[in-house]
Amino acid sequence: MKKQGLADLSRRERQIMDIIYQKEHATAAEVRKLLPDPLSDSSVRTLLRVLEKKGYLKHKEKDLRYVYFPTLSREKAKYSALKHLMQTFFDGSNERIVAALMDISGSDMTDEERDRLMHLIKQAKKEGK
């Protein structure tokens, strides 16, 4: 089945994907233990099979257990999630999302972080991005 964006997942499916991305791979028991409000074993296994059928996960058998891992790299998933966030909450505006990030972390930002951010902006301007 064709993979859609991570944003198209249900809340529970996203929670499971978050756990698997954080751990890099996980068994159903590990996922169940880390869910904020745990489901039954069979419900977790069903959701893992659904995610596998949708193309988000694959599994390998190890010691009579299935170990699930994402099909999309963490790096690609990160950009997909950020793009969805930007479209949904910031009308696709780079300026608005950066301004919001500055509001949130501005007082915690070091001079070195500000300098790196300014460098990235100057580099993007030079490259015509």
DSSP file (Angstrom, degrees, kcal/mol; ACC not computed):
  #  RESIDUE AA STRUCTURE BP1 BP2  ACC     N-H-->O    O-->H-N    N-H-->O    O-->H-N    TCO  KAPPA ALPHA  PHI   PSI    X-CA   Y-CA   Z-CA
    1    1 A M              0   0    0      0, 0.0     2,-0.2     0, 0.0     0, 0.0   0.000 360.0 360.0 360.0 146.4    0.0    0.0    0.0
    2    2 A K        -     0   0    0      1,-0.1     2,-0.3    53,-0.0    53,-0.0  -0.451 360.0-123.1 -71.2 132.8    1.2    3.5   -0.7
    3    3 A K        -     0   0    0     -2,-0.2     2,-0.2    52,-0.1    52,-0.1  -0.561  26.2-163.8 -76.1 135.9    2.7    5.4    2.2
    4    4 A Q        -     0   0    0     -2,-0.3     2,-0.0     1,-0.2     5,-0.0  -0.470  38.8 -67.1-104.1-177.3    1.1    8.7    3.1
    5    5 A G    >   -     0   0    0     -2,-0.2     3,-2.0     1,-0.1    -1,-0.2  -0.345  43.7-114.6 -68.9 154.3    2.6   11.5    5.3
    6    6 A L  G >  S+     0   0    0      1,-0.3     3,-1.5     2,-0.2    -1,-0.1   0.763 114.1  69.4 -59.9 -24.1    3.1   10.8    8.9
    7    7 A A  G 3  S+     0   0    0      1,-0.3    -1,-0.3    73,-0.1     7,-0.1   0.713  87.1  66.5 -67.7 -18.9    0.5   13.5    9.6
    8    8 A D  G <  S+     0   0    0     -3,-2.0    -1,-0.3     6,-0.0    -2,-0.2   0.412  81.9 103.2 -83.5   3.2   -2.2   11.2    8.1
    9    9 A L  S <  S-     0   0    0     -3,-1.5    -3,-0.0     1,-0.1    -4,-0.0  -0.480  77.7-107.6 -84.0 155.4   -1.8    8.7   11.0
   10   10 A S     >  -     0   0    0     -2,-0.1     4,-2.6     1,-0.1     5,-0.2  -0.270  38.3-100.2 -69.9 168.0   -4.3    8.4   13.9
   11   11 A R  H  > S+     0   0    0      1,-0.2     4,-2.3     2,-0.2     5,-0.1   0.926 125.0  46.5 -56.4 -47.3   -3.2    9.6   17.3
   12   12 A R  H  > S+     0   0    0      2,-0.2     4,-2.3     1,-0.2    -1,-0.2   0.896 111.0  51.5 -64.6 -41.3   -2.4    6.1   18.4
   13   13 A E  H  > S+     0   0    0      1,-0.2     4,-2.6     2,-0.2    -1,-0.2   0.909 110.7  49.1 -63.0 -40.9   -0.5    5.3   15.3
   14   14 A R  H  X S+     0   0    0     -4,-2.6     4,-2.8     2,-0.2    -2,-0.2   0.904 108.7  53.2 -64.3 -40.8    1.6    8.5   15.7
   15   15 A Q  H  X S+     0   0    0     -4,-2.3     4,-2.1    -5,-0.2    -2,-0.2   0.922 111.0  46.6 -59.5 -43.4    2.3    7.6   19.3
   16   16 A I  H  X S+     0   0    0     -4,-2.3     4,-2.4     2,-0.2    -2,-0.2   0.927 112.4  49.2 -65.5 -44.5    3.6    4.2   18.2
   17   17 A M  H  X S+     0   0    0     -4,-2.6     4,-2.8     1,-0.2     5,-0.2   0.897 108.7  54.1 -62.4 -39.4    5.7    5.7   15.4
   18   18 A D  H  X S+     0   0    0     -4,-2.8     4,-2.4     2,-0.2    -1,-0.2   0.928 109.7  47.7 -58.3 -45.6    7.1    8.2   17.9
   19   19 A I  H  X S+     0   0    0     -4,-2.1     4,-2.4     1,-0.2     5,-0.2   0.925 112.9  47.5 -62.2 -45.6    8.2    5.4   20.2
   20   20 A I  H  X S+     0   0    0     -4,-2.4     4,-1.9     1,-0.2    -1,-0.2   0.883 112.1  49.7 -68.1 -37.1    9.8    3.4   17.4
   21   21 A Y  H  < S+     0   0    0     -4,-2.8    -1,-0.2     2,-0.2    -2,-0.2   0.912 112.1  48.7 -65.5 -40.3   11.6    6.4   16.1
   22   22 A Q  H  < S+     0   0    0     -4,-2.4    -2,-0.2    -5,-0.2    -1,-0.2   0.906 122.3  33.3 -64.9 -40.6   12.9    7.2   19.6
   23   23 A K  H  < S-     0   0    0     -4,-2.4    -1,-0.2    -5,-0.2    -2,-0.2   0.626  98.5-135.6 -89.3 -14.7   14.1    3.6   20.1
   24   24 A E  S  < S+     0   0    0     -4,-1.9     2,-0.3    -5,-0.2    -4,-0.1  -0.049  84.0  12.8  78.1 -29.2   15.0    3.0   16.4
   25   25 A H  S    S+     0   0    0     -6,-0.2     2,-0.3    44,-0.2    44,-0.2  -0.936  72.7 177.1-166.0 154.0   13.3   -0.4   16.7
   26   26 A A  B     -A   68   0A   0     42,-2.2    42,-3.0    -2,-0.3     2,-0.2  -0.995  25.5-122.7-160.8 153.3   10.9   -2.1   19.2
   27   27 A T     >  -     0   0    0     -2,-0.3     4,-2.3    40,-0.2     5,-0.2  -0.490  41.5-103.9 -88.3 168.3    8.9   -5.1   20.0
   28   28 A A  H  > S+     0   0    0     38,-0.5     4,-2.8     1,-0.2     5,-0.2   0.893 123.0  53.6 -60.1 -39.7    5.1   -4.9   20.7
   29   29 A A  H  > S+     0   0    0      2,-0.2     4,-2.1     1,-0.2    -1,-0.2   0.895 108.7  48.6 -63.7 -40.2    5.8   -5.3   24.4
   30   30 A E  H  > S+     0   0    0      2,-0.2     4,-1.5     1,-0.2    -1,-0.2   0.917 112.4  48.4 -65.4 -42.8    8.2   -2.4   24.4
   31   31 A V  H  X S+     0   0    0     -4,-2.3     4,-1.1     1,-0.2     3,-0.5   0.948 111.0  50.6 -60.5 -49.0    5.8   -0.2   22.5
   32   32 A R  H >< S+     0   0    0     -4,-2.8     3,-0.6     1,-0.2    -1,-0.2   0.901 109.1  51.3 -57.0 -43.7    2.9   -1.2   24.9
   33   33 A K  H 3< S+     0   0    0     -4,-2.1    -1,-0.2     1,-0.2    -2,-0.2   0.817 112.8  45.7 -64.2 -31.7    5.1   -0.3   28.0
   34   34 A L  H 3< S+     0   0    0     -4,-1.5    -1,-0.2    -3,-0.5    -2,-0.2   0.533  83.5 111.4 -94.0  -7.3    6.0    3.1   26.6
   35   35 A L  S << S-     0   0    0     -4,-1.1   -23,-0.0    -3,-0.6   -19,-0.0  -0.433  73.0-127.5 -66.0 141.6    2.5    4.2   25.4
   36   36 A P  S    S+     0   0    0      0, 0.0    -1,-0.1     0, 0.0    -4,-0.0   0.874 105.1  17.6 -59.9 -39.3    1.1    7.1   27.6
   37   37 A D  S    S-     0   0    0     -3,-0.0    -3,-0.1     0, 0.0    -2,-0.0  -0.801 101.7-131.4-133.5  91.9   -2.1    5.2   28.2
   38   38 A P        -     0   0    0      0, 0.0     2,-0.2     0, 0.0    -5,-0.1   0.059  15.6-150.8 -54.6 147.4   -1.4    1.6   27.4
   39   39 A L        -     0   0    0      1,-0.2    -4,-0.1    -7,-0.1     2,-0.0  -0.501  35.2 -79.5-101.4 174.5   -3.5   -0.6   25.3
   40   40 A S     >  -     0   0    0     -2,-0.2     4,-2.2     1,-0.1     5,-0.2  -0.344  44.3-108.3 -69.8 160.5   -4.0   -4.4   25.5
   41   41 A D  H  > S+     0   0    0      1,-0.2     4,-2.5     2,-0.2     5,-0.2   0.918 120.3  51.0 -55.8 -45.1   -1.3   -6.5   23.9
   42   42 A S  H  > S+     0   0    0      1,-0.2     4,-2.2     2,-0.2    -1,-0.2   0.864 108.3  51.5 -66.0 -35.3   -3.7   -7.5   21.0
   43   43 A S  H  > S+     0   0    0      2,-0.2     4,-2.4     1,-0.2    -1,-0.2   0.909 110.7  48.1 -66.9 -41.4   -4.5   -3.9   20.3
   44   44 A V  H  X S+     0   0    0     -4,-2.2     4,-2.4     2,-0.2    -2,-0.2   0.932 112.6  48.5 -63.9 -45.2   -0.9   -2.9   20.1
   45   45 A R  H  X S+     0   0    0     -4,-2.5     4,-2.2     1,-0.2    -2,-0.2   0.885 110.6  51.6 -63.1 -38.6   -0.1   -5.8   17.8
   46   46 A T  H  X S+     0   0    0     -4,-2.2     4,-2.4     2,-0.2    -1,-0.2   0.933 110.4  48.0 -63.2 -45.8   -3.1   -4.9   15.6
   47   47 A L  H  X S+     0   0    0     -4,-2.4     4,-2.6     1,-0.2    -2,-0.2   0.880 110.0  52.6 -64.2 -37.4   -1.9   -1.3   15.3
   48   48 A L  H  X S+     0   0    0     -4,-2.4     4,-2.0     2,-0.2    -1,-0.2   0.907 110.2  48.1 -64.1 -40.7    1.7   -2.5   14.5
   49   49 A R  H  X S+     0   0    0     -4,-2.2     4,-2.7     2,-0.2    -2,-0.2   0.898 111.0  51.3 -65.0 -39.9    0.3   -4.7   11.7
   50   50 A V  H  X S+     0   0    0     -4,-2.4     4,-2.4     2,-0.2    -2,-0.2   0.934 110.7  48.0 -61.9 -45.9   -1.8   -1.8   10.4
   51   51 A L  H  X>S+     0   0    0     -4,-2.6     5,-2.4     1,-0.2     6,-1.1   0.856 112.5  49.6 -63.7 -34.5    1.3    0.4   10.3
   52   52 A E  H ><5S+     0   0    0     -4,-2.0     3,-0.9     4,-0.2    -2,-0.2   0.918 110.5  49.4 -69.5 -42.6    3.2   -2.3    8.5
   53   53 A K  H 3<5S+     0   0    0     -4,-2.7    -2,-0.2     1,-0.3    -1,-0.2   0.869 108.4  53.7 -63.2 -37.3    0.4   -2.8    6.0
   54   54 A K  H 3<5S-     0   0    0     -4,-2.4    -1,-0.3    -5,-0.2    -2,-0.2   0.625 120.6-111.5 -73.0 -12.8    0.3    1.0    5.4
   55   55 A G  T <<5S+     0   0    0     -3,-0.9    -3,-0.2    -4,-0.5   -52,-0.1   0.557  89.4 109.8  96.8   8.3    4.1    0.8    4.7
   56   56 A Y  S   <S+     0   0    0     -5,-2.4    15,-2.4    -6,-0.2    16,-0.5   0.767  78.3  34.2 -86.6 -27.0    5.4    2.7    7.7
   57   57 A L  E     -B   70   0A   0     -6,-1.1     2,-0.3    13,-0.3    -2,-0.2  -0.876  55.7-170.7-127.5 157.4    6.9   -0.3    9.5
   58   58 A K  E     -B   69   0A   0     11,-2.2    11,-2.3    -2,-0.3     2,-0.3  -0.884  17.1-146.9-131.3 166.9    8.7   -3.5    8.7
   59   59 A H  E     -B   68   0A   0     -2,-0.3     2,-0.4     9,-0.2     9,-0.2  -0.966  10.3-161.2-137.3 157.4    9.6   -6.3   11.0
   60   60 A K  E     -B   67   0A   0      7,-1.9     7,-3.1    -2,-0.3     2,-0.5  -0.971  28.2-119.8-128.1 146.8   12.3   -8.9   11.6
   61   61 A E  E     +B   66   0A   0     -2,-0.4     2,-0.4     5,-0.2     5,-0.2  -0.771  36.5 171.1 -90.0 129.1   11.9  -12.0   13.7
   62   62 A K  E >   -B   65   0A   0      3,-3.5     3,-1.3    -2,-0.5    -2,-0.0  -0.966  67.8 -15.9-140.9 120.4   14.4  -12.1   16.6
   63   63 A D  T 3  S-     0   0    0     -2,-0.4     3,-0.1     1,-0.3    -1,-0.1   0.903 127.9 -52.3  52.8  46.7   14.2  -14.7   19.4
   64   64 A L  T 3  S+     0   0    0      1,-0.2     2,-0.3     0, 0.0    -1,-0.3   0.649 121.5 102.5  65.5  18.2   10.6  -15.6   18.5
   65   65 A R  E <  S- B   0  62A   0     -3,-1.3    -3,-3.5   -38,-0.0     2,-0.5  -0.940  73.0-120.1-126.6 151.6    9.5  -12.0   18.6
   66   66 A Y  E     - B   0  61A   0     -2,-0.3     2,-0.6    -5,-0.2   -38,-0.5  -0.794  22.0-159.2 -88.5 130.9    8.8   -9.4   15.9
   67   67 A V  E     - B   0  60A   0     -7,-3.1    -7,-1.9    -2,-0.5     2,-0.3  -0.961  12.5-151.4-110.4 120.5   11.0   -6.4   16.1
   68   68 A Y  E     +AB  26  59A   0    -42,-3.0   -42,-2.2    -2,-0.6    -9,-0.2  -0.694  17.9 174.0 -96.9 143.0    9.5   -3.4   14.3
   69   69 A F  E     - B   0  58A   0    -11,-2.3   -11,-2.2    -2,-0.3   -44,-0.2  -0.984  34.9 -97.6-144.1 153.0   11.5   -0.6   12.6
   70   70 A P  E     - B   0  57A   0      0, 0.0   -13,-0.3     0, 0.0   -14,-0.1  -0.365  13.9-150.8 -73.6 148.5   10.4    2.3   10.5
   71   71 A T  S    S+     0   0    0    -15,-2.4     2,-0.5   -16,-0.1   -14,-0.1   0.701  84.7  66.6 -86.4 -22.3   10.7    2.2    6.7
   72   72 A L  S    S-     0   0    0    -16,-0.5    -1,-0.0     1,-0.1     5,-0.0  -0.865  94.0-114.3-101.7 130.0   11.2    6.0    6.5
   73   73 A S     >  -     0   0    0     -2,-0.5     4,-2.6     1,-0.1     5,-0.2  -0.192  22.7-116.4 -60.3 154.5   14.5    7.3    8.0
   74   74 A R  H  > S+     0   0    0      1,-0.2     4,-2.4     2,-0.2     5,-0.1   0.875 116.2  55.6 -58.2 -38.4   14.2    9.6   11.0
   75   75 A E  H  > S+     0   0    0      2,-0.2     4,-1.7     1,-0.2    -1,-0.2   0.926 110.3  43.1 -62.8 -46.4   15.7   12.4    8.9
   76   76 A K  H  > S+     0   0    0      1,-0.2     4,-2.2     2,-0.2    -2,-0.2   0.885 114.0  51.5 -67.7 -38.2   13.0   12.1    6.2
   77   77 A A  H  X S+     0   0    0     -4,-2.6     4,-2.7     1,-0.2     5,-0.2   0.885 106.5  55.4 -64.7 -38.0   10.3   11.7    8.8
   78   78 A K  H  X S+     0   0    0     -4,-2.4     4,-2.3    -5,-0.2    -1,-0.2   0.924 110.4  44.0 -60.9 -45.8   11.5   14.9   10.6
   79   79 A Y  H  X S+     0   0    0     -4,-1.7     4,-2.5     2,-0.2    -1,-0.2   0.871 112.6  52.4 -69.4 -36.3   11.2   17.0    7.5
   80   80 A S  H  X S+     0   0    0     -4,-2.2     4,-2.1     2,-0.2    -2,-0.2   0.929 112.2  45.4 -63.1 -44.8    7.8   15.5    6.6
   81   81 A A  H  X S+     0   0    0     -4,-2.7     4,-2.5     2,-0.2    -2,-0.2   0.902 113.5  49.4 -66.2 -41.4    6.5   16.3   10.1
   82   82 A L  H  X S+     0   0    0     -4,-2.3     4,-2.7    -5,-0.2    -1,-0.2   0.899 110.1  51.0 -65.5 -40.5    8.0   19.8   10.0
   83   83 A K  H  X S+     0   0    0     -4,-2.5     4,-2.4     2,-0.2    -1,-0.2   0.917 111.5  47.8 -62.6 -42.9    6.5   20.5    6.6
   84   84 A H  H  X S+     0   0    0     -4,-2.1     4,-2.8     2,-0.2     5,-0.2   0.923 112.3  49.4 -63.3 -44.2    3.1   19.4    7.8
   85   85 A L  H  X>S+     0   0    0     -4,-2.5     4,-2.6     1,-0.2     5,-0.5   0.914 111.6  49.1 -59.9 -44.5    3.4   21.6   10.9
   86   86 A M  H  X5S+     0   0    0     -4,-2.7     6,-2.3     1,-0.2     4,-1.5   0.913 114.9  43.9 -64.3 -43.1    4.4   24.5    8.8
   87   87 A Q  H  X5S+     0   0    0     -4,-2.4     4,-0.5     4,-0.2    -2,-0.2   0.909 118.7  43.4 -66.8 -42.5    1.5   24.0    6.4
   88   88 A T  H  <5S+     0   0    0     -4,-2.8    -2,-0.2    -5,-0.2    -3,-0.2   0.912 130.2  17.9 -72.9 -45.1   -1.1   23.4    9.2
   89   89 A F  H  <5S+     0   0    0     -4,-2.6    -3,-0.2    -5,-0.2    -2,-0.2   0.622 130.6  38.4-107.9 -14.9   -0.2   26.1   11.7
   90   90 A F  H ><<S-     0   0    0     -4,-1.5     3,-2.7    -5,-0.5     6,-0.2   0.130  99.0-116.3-127.0  20.8    1.9   28.7    9.9
   91   91 A D  T 3< S-     0   0    0     -4,-0.5    -4,-0.2     1,-0.3    -3,-0.1   0.788  73.3 -62.4  49.7  33.0    0.2   28.8    6.5
   92   92 A G  T 3  S+     0   0    0     -6,-2.3     2,-0.6     1,-0.2    -1,-0.3   0.610  97.7 146.6  74.1  11.7    3.4   27.5    4.8
   93   93 A S    <>  -     0   0    0     -3,-2.7     4,-1.8    -7,-0.5    -1,-0.2  -0.730  38.6-165.9 -92.1 119.4    5.4   30.6    6.0
   94   94 A N  H  > S+     0   0    0     -2,-0.6     4,-2.5     1,-0.2     5,-0.2   0.906  93.0  55.2 -61.5 -42.2    9.0   30.1    6.8
   95   95 A E  H  > S+     0   0    0      1,-0.2     4,-2.5     2,-0.2    -1,-0.2   0.918 107.3  48.3 -59.4 -45.9    9.0   33.5    8.5
   96   96 A R  H  > S+     0   0    0     -6,-0.2     4,-2.2     1,-0.2    -1,-0.2   0.888 112.3  47.6 -65.5 -39.4    6.1   32.6   10.8
   97   97 A I  H  X S+     0   0    0     -4,-1.8     4,-2.2     2,-0.2    -1,-0.2   0.908 113.7  46.9 -71.0 -39.1    7.6   29.3   11.9
   98   98 A V  H  X S+     0   0    0     -4,-2.5     4,-2.4     2,-0.2    -2,-0.2   0.910 111.7  51.7 -66.7 -40.6   11.0   30.8   12.6
   99   99 A A  H  X S+     0   0    0     -4,-2.5     4,-2.2    -5,-0.2    -2,-0.2   0.909 110.0  49.4 -61.3 -41.7    9.4   33.7   14.5
  100  100 A A  H  X S+     0   0    0     -4,-2.2     4,-2.3     2,-0.2    -1,-0.2   0.912 110.8  49.6 -64.6 -42.0    7.4   31.3   16.6
  101  101 A L  H  X S+     0   0    0     -4,-2.2     4,-2.8     1,-0.2     5,-0.2   0.885 110.2  51.0 -63.6 -37.7   10.6   29.3   17.4
  102  102 A M  H  X S+     0   0    0     -4,-2.4     4,-2.0     2,-0.2    -2,-0.2   0.894 109.4  50.7 -66.7 -38.6   12.4   32.5   18.3
  103  103 A D  H  < S+     0   0    0     -4,-2.2     4,-0.3     2,-0.2    -2,-0.2   0.915 115.1  43.4 -62.5 -42.9    9.5   33.4   20.7
  104  104 A I  H  < S+     0   0    0     -4,-2.3    -2,-0.2     1,-0.2    -1,-0.2   0.934 132.5  18.4 -70.0 -47.0    9.6   30.0   22.3
  105  105 A S  H >X S+     0   0    0     -4,-2.8     4,-1.1    -5,-0.2     3,-0.8   0.393  91.4 107.4-109.8   3.3   13.3   29.6   22.7
  106  106 A G  G >< S+     0   0    0     -4,-2.0     3,-0.6     1,-0.3    -1,-0.1   0.867  83.8  44.0 -51.7 -45.7   14.6   33.2   22.3
  107  107 A S  G 34 S+     0   0    0     -4,-0.3    -1,-0.3     1,-0.2    -2,-0.1   0.752 116.4  48.0 -75.1 -21.3   15.5   33.7   25.9
  108  108 A D  G <4 S+     0   0    0     -3,-0.8     2,-0.3    -4,-0.1    -1,-0.2   0.509  88.0 109.7 -92.6  -5.5   17.2   30.3   26.1
  109  109 A M    <<  -     0   0    0     -4,-1.1     2,-0.1    -3,-0.6    -3,-0.0  -0.524  62.7-137.8 -78.3 133.3   19.1   30.8   22.9
  110  110 A T     >  -     0   0    0     -2,-0.3     4,-2.2     1,-0.1     5,-0.2  -0.404  23.9-110.8 -82.0 164.1   22.9   31.2   23.3
  111  111 A D  H  > S+     0   0    0      1,-0.2     4,-2.5     2,-0.2     5,-0.2   0.877 120.7  55.3 -60.4 -37.3   24.9   33.7   21.3
  112  112 A E  H  > S+     0   0    0      2,-0.2     4,-2.2     1,-0.2    -1,-0.2   0.898 107.3  48.6 -63.5 -41.5   26.5   30.8   19.4
  113  113 A E  H  > S+     0   0    0      2,-0.2     4,-2.4     1,-0.2    -2,-0.2   0.906 111.3  49.9 -65.4 -41.7   23.0   29.5   18.4
  114  114 A R  H  X S+     0   0    0     -4,-2.2     4,-2.6     1,-0.2    -2,-0.2   0.912 110.4  50.5 -62.5 -41.8   22.0   32.9   17.2
  115  115 A D  H  X S+     0   0    0     -4,-2.5     4,-2.3     2,-0.2    -2,-0.2   0.911 110.4  49.0 -63.1 -42.2   25.1   33.3   15.2
  116  116 A R  H  X S+     0   0    0     -4,-2.2     4,-2.3     2,-0.2    -1,-0.2   0.904 111.2  50.3 -63.7 -40.7   24.6   29.9   13.6
  117  117 A L  H  X S+     0   0    0     -4,-2.4     4,-2.2     2,-0.2    -2,-0.2   0.923 110.5  48.7 -63.8 -44.4   21.0   30.8   12.7
  118  118 A M  H  X S+     0   0    0     -4,-2.6     4,-2.6     1,-0.2    -1,-0.2   0.898 110.2  52.6 -61.7 -40.3   22.1   34.1   11.2
  119  119 A H  H  X S+     0   0    0     -4,-2.3     4,-2.6     1,-0.2    -2,-0.2   0.916 108.8  49.6 -61.5 -43.9   24.7   32.2    9.2
  120  120 A L  H  X S+     0   0    0     -4,-2.3     4,-2.4     2,-0.2    -2,-0.2   0.888 111.3  49.2 -63.0 -39.4   22.1   29.8    7.9
  121  121 A I  H  X S+     0   0    0     -4,-2.2     4,-2.3     2,-0.2    -2,-0.2   0.931 112.8  46.8 -65.6 -45.4   19.8   32.7    6.9
  122  122 A K  H  X S+     0   0    0     -4,-2.6     4,-2.2     1,-0.2    -2,-0.2   0.894 112.9  50.2 -63.7 -39.1   22.7   34.4    5.1
  123  123 A Q  H  X S+     0   0    0     -4,-2.6     4,-2.1     2,-0.2    -2,-0.2   0.912 110.5  48.7 -65.4 -42.8   23.6   31.2    3.3
  124  124 A A  H  X>S+     0   0    0     -4,-2.4     5,-3.0     2,-0.2     4,-0.5   0.887 111.5  50.4 -63.8 -38.6   20.1   30.6    2.2
  125  125 A K  H ><5S+     0   0    0     -4,-2.3     3,-0.8     3,-0.2    -2,-0.2   0.911 110.4  49.4 -65.2 -42.2   19.9   34.1    0.9
  126  126 A K  H 3<5S+     0   0    0     -4,-2.2    -2,-0.2     1,-0.2    -1,-0.2   0.872 112.6  47.3 -64.5 -38.1   23.1   33.7   -1.0
  127  127 A E  H 3<5S-     0   0    0     -4,-2.1    -1,-0.2    -5,-0.1    -2,-0.2   0.486 115.2-116.6 -83.3  -3.9   21.9   30.4   -2.5
  128  128 A G  T <<5       0   0    0     -3,-0.8    -3,-0.2    -4,-0.5    -2,-0.1   0.768 360.0 360.0  76.2  25.8   18.5   32.0   -3.5
  129  129 A K      <       0   0    0     -5,-3.0    -4,-0.2    -6,-0.2    -5,-0.1   0.454 360.0 360.0 -84.4 360.0   16.5   29.7   -1.2
